[in-house]
């Protein structure tokens, strides 16, 4: 390599210490977000590609879960909305934002209402 030339690393081939440090930063960002939101009972997955936060059904009724998604969405700079995609998550309330430079996906399940 010539002096001053930048080294290029293929994603996923970084040394383990670098991958660990990056994952620790995601975990810290997730913890900071949870602390700032002050919402208990969330399920959190600080992954390599994003921080996923579920407001599970046991965390309250639909209005209180929707309020929790809205609170987290505000902290990540986005708006909650129903999932329009077909499939089992259609209608779930979700939001996609950023926190401390990390993508964040927030969601809560919404049970389908039986036809009346």
Secondary structure as the mmCIF struct_conf table of DSSP 4:
data_model
#
loop_
_struct_conf.conf_type_id
_struct_conf.id
_struct_conf.beg_label_comp_id
_struct_conf.beg_label_asym_id
_struct_conf.beg_label_seq_id
_struct_conf.end_label_comp_id
_struct_conf.end_label_asym_id
_struct_conf.end_label_seq_id
TURN_TY1_P TURN_TY1_P1 UNK A 3 UNK A 4
HELX_LH_PP_P HELX_LH_PP_P1 UNK A 5 UNK A 7
TURN_TY1_P TURN_TY1_P2 UNK A 11 UNK A 12
BEND BEND1 UNK A 14 UNK A 14
HELX_RH_AL_P HELX_RH_AL_P1 UNK A 16 UNK A 37
TURN_TY1_P TURN_TY1_P3 UNK A 38 UNK A 38
BEND BEND2 UNK A 41 UNK A 41
STRN STRN1 UNK A 43 UNK A 46
BEND BEND3 UNK A 48 UNK A 49
STRN STRN2 UNK A 51 UNK A 54
HELX_RH_3T_P HELX_RH_3T_P1 UNK A 57 UNK A 59
HELX_RH_AL_P HELX_RH_AL_P2 UNK A 62 UNK A 75
TURN_TY1_P TURN_TY1_P4 UNK A 76 UNK A 77
STRN STRN3 UNK A 81 UNK A 82
BEND BEND4 UNK A 85 UNK A 87
TURN_TY1_P TURN_TY1_P5 UNK A 88 UNK A 91
STRN STRN4 UNK A 93 UNK A 99
TURN_TY1_P TURN_TY1_P6 UNK A 100 UNK A 101
STRN STRN5 UNK A 102 UNK A 108
HELX_LH_PP_P HELX_LH_PP_P2 UNK A 111 UNK A 115
#
